[in-house]
Amino acid sequence: MSTPSLEQEIKALRQQNAQLKQQLHTTARANLNVVENPKYSETDASTEQLESQIAERTQTLQMVIAQLQAEIRDRNEAEIALAASEAKFRSLVEHANGVIFELALDGTFTYLSPHFTDVWGFEISEVMYQSFAHCIYPKDLHACQSFLKKIAITGKKQSGLEFRAQCKNSSTPWMMSNASPMYGSNGQLVGFQGIAFDISEAKRDEVIRKQAEEALRQSEQRFRDVSEAAGEYLWELNAEGVYTFVTEKSKLIKGYHPSQLIGRSPFEFMPTTDSVRMQAILENACTHKKSFTLEHRNITPDGEIVWEKVTGLPLLNEQGEIVGFRGAGQSITEQKVAEEALQRSEQELRQKAQDLEHALKEIQRTQSQLIQSEKMSSLGQLVAGVAHEINNPVNFIFGNLFHANKYAQDLIRLIQVYQQAYPNPVSAVQAEAAAIDLDFVLADLPKLLSSMRIGAERIQKIVSSLRTFSRMDEAEFKAVDIHDGIDSTLMILQNRLKGRKNRPDITVTKHYGHLPLVECYAGQLNQVFMNLLSNAIEAIDEQIESSVPRFVNAALEEAIGLGQKAKDLAQIEPFSSLASCSLPFITIRTEQIGSNRIHICIADNGMGIPESVRKRLFDPFFTTKPVGKGTGMGLSISYQIVTERHHGSLHYNSTPGQGSEFVIEIPVKQ
C-alpha cells in the first residue's frame, strides 16, 4: 500500500475537522435544554471530549500547514534553480559550434539550435516539423537513415556519421554527427537527439593531404628517374654516417658497386683532407638542420682520383632528431679539368679585360666630349635666337628710350605753351599743324613711347629666359620649377616657332599641372627640352614639306610675306589643299603622378617616327638628318640624362604621318 501524499493528509484532516465542528454544533444545541434534561452530566462530559479532540486536531493541522509551507518554499527554490539551469543550458546550446537537433521517430525536426541557420541557410521556421531529408544531400540520405535505424535498434549512442548537407544556397558542406536515442516517461523510444559539426575544412585538408602524399610519392619517383637520367646517384646514410642505400649509378661515378658501399662510410673512399672537410660539413648540417652542398675527391678501386659533387640534407624523425642523411651525387671530373684549363688562360683573359677597360674609359671620355659638343650646339642655337630677337631693340630702345621720352615731354609742354600764348597763330602755322595733324601727334606720341617700353619688357623676358636656360652649365643638383625651364626653352625657340617661307606659325599649347619644385640638374633637363622641342619643330617642317605641293609652298611663302593669317589660308586659292592638313602645333602637358613622380609630355603633329628607325631611336650616332645637320646624339644624350642622371624614364608614342609624343617621367626627390 502506497503512503498518502501531503496533500491527501491535509484533505483528510480538513474533512475530520469539519465533522468535529458539526458534532460540536449538534452538542451545543443539545446543551440548550440542559435545565430540562436530567442527563446533564453526561452531556457535559461529551462536550469536554469533543473540545479535546478539536484542540488535538487543530495542533495537528498547524503542524501540517507548517510542513506544507516548508515544502512550497523548497519547491520555489527548486524552480528558481531549474530556471537558471535552463538558461545556462540554452546559452550553451545557442553558442555551441555544432548544430544541436532533435528528431521525432518519423524524422521530422522538433528542435534546432540557432547555429542551424548559419550552416544550412534556412530559417528554423522553414524546416521545423519538416522531414530532415530535405536538408541532406540526396546521395548521403541512405547513410543518415541507416545511422538513425542503428540507434533505434541498439538503443545506444552512435558517433562519427559523415554526410553532406543540402544548404539553401545549393552548397553541400561536409558534416559529422553524433546522436543518441530519446525516451518518454513510459520508457518508450520517442525520437533522437544529437549534434552535427561542419567538417568541410577538415575534409579539404584530408583531400589536400592525400593529394600531397600522392604528389610526394610521384615526386620521389620522378626525382629518382630524373636523377638517374641526369647521371646522378642517390644515397642515404644512417646517424653513424654509414651507407644504407645507394643506387646503381654509383658504379659509374665512384667506381664501386652499391653492394661494395652499403655498410661502409663514404669517408673511406676519400683522401684524408676531403674526409675531414666533409665530416665538418655534416656536423654543421646536424647543428643547423639544413641542407648542404660540397665538392670532394674520391679514390676509385684503380687508385684514380675523380671529382664528385654531393648535395644532401638531414633526415629527421617525428621528435626532430636527426636519424641520417639523404642526397645525390654526380661526377664533376670533366668540369674540374675544364676549370684547370680555364685557370691557365686566366692571365690572358685578365690582360684582355684590362685592355677592354681602358678602351671603355676612352669611349666614355669620347662620349663626354660628344655630350659637351651637343651642349655647345644647343647653346649656339640659343645665342642665334636671342641675337635675332634682341639686336635691333637693344641698339634703339636702350640707346634712345630715356632721351626720347624726355624730349617728347618737353616738346609737348612747349607746344601747349605756344597754344596758350598764341591761340590764333598765323596762317602758315595753322596750315602746318593741320598738315601734320598736330592733335593726333600729341595723342599718339605717348602711345609710341609706351610701345617702346613694351619692347624693352620683351627684351627683359628674353634675357631672363636666356639666364634660365643657361643653367646647363651648372653642375649643382637642386630643386627648381620645371615650368620655368620649359618656358625659357620656348622663348629661345620663338624664332623657329614663327612662320617661315613655307609654313605658318607653330601653335604651342601648354597644359601645366600643379607641380612641386623638382630636385634635378636643371641645365641638363633644359637640354632635354631643347632637343625634344627642336625635333618636334623639324618633324613639323618635314610634314609641311612632304604634304604641301611645291606650287602651294611658293604661294604660301608670298601670302605669309604679305601678313596673311595662317588660319585663313585654307580658304584662299591656291591653298585649298591645306584644308585637309592640320595647322602645325606642339602640345606640352605636365602633371604629378603619385607623391613622388611627375610626367612631362611633349606632342606634335609632325611626320611621326617610321617603324624602321624606332628600335634605334636612342642609339648613339643614329640620325635620319642629312650629313652636317645632326650628330645623332641628341636623343641618346637626352635618354641618358633622364634615365641615368635623374633615375627616370623617357619613352614615346608615334603614328607615322600624324605625329609623336615623348613622355618624360622623373621623381620629385631623388
Secondary structure, 3 states (H helix, E strand, C coil): CCCCCHHHHHHHHHHHHHHHHHHHHHHHHHHCCCCCCCCHHHHHHHHHHHHHHHHHHHHHHHHHHHHHHHHHHHHHHHHHHHHHHHHHHHHHHHCCCCEEEEEECCCEEEEECCHHHHHHCCCHHHHCCCEHHHHECHHHHHHHHHHHHHHHHHCCCEEEEEEEECCCCCCCCEEEEEEEEEECCCCCEEEEEEEEEECHHHHHHHHHHHHHHHHHHHHHHHHHHHHHHCCEEEEEEECCCCEEEECCCHHHHHCCCHHHHCCCCHHHHCCHHHHHHHHHHHHHHHHHCCCEEEEEEEECCCCCEEEEEEEEEEEECCCCCEEEEEEEEEECHHHHHHHHHHHHCHHHHHHHHHHHHHHHHHHHHHHHHHHHHHHHHHHHHHHHHHHHHHHHHHHHHHHHHHHHHHHHHHHHHHHHHHHHHCCCCCHHHHHHHHHHCHHHHHHHHHHHHHHHHHHHHHHHHHHHHHHHHHHHHCCCCEEECHHHHHHHHHHHCHHHHCCECCECCCEEEEECCCCCCEEECHHHHHHHHHHHHHHHHHHHHHHHHHHCCHHHHHHHHHHHHCCCCHHHHHHCCCCHHHHHCCCCEEEEEEEEECCCEEEEEEEECCCCCCHHHHHHCCCCCCCCCCCCCCCCCHHHHHHHHHHHHCCCEEEEEEECCCEEEEEEEEECCC
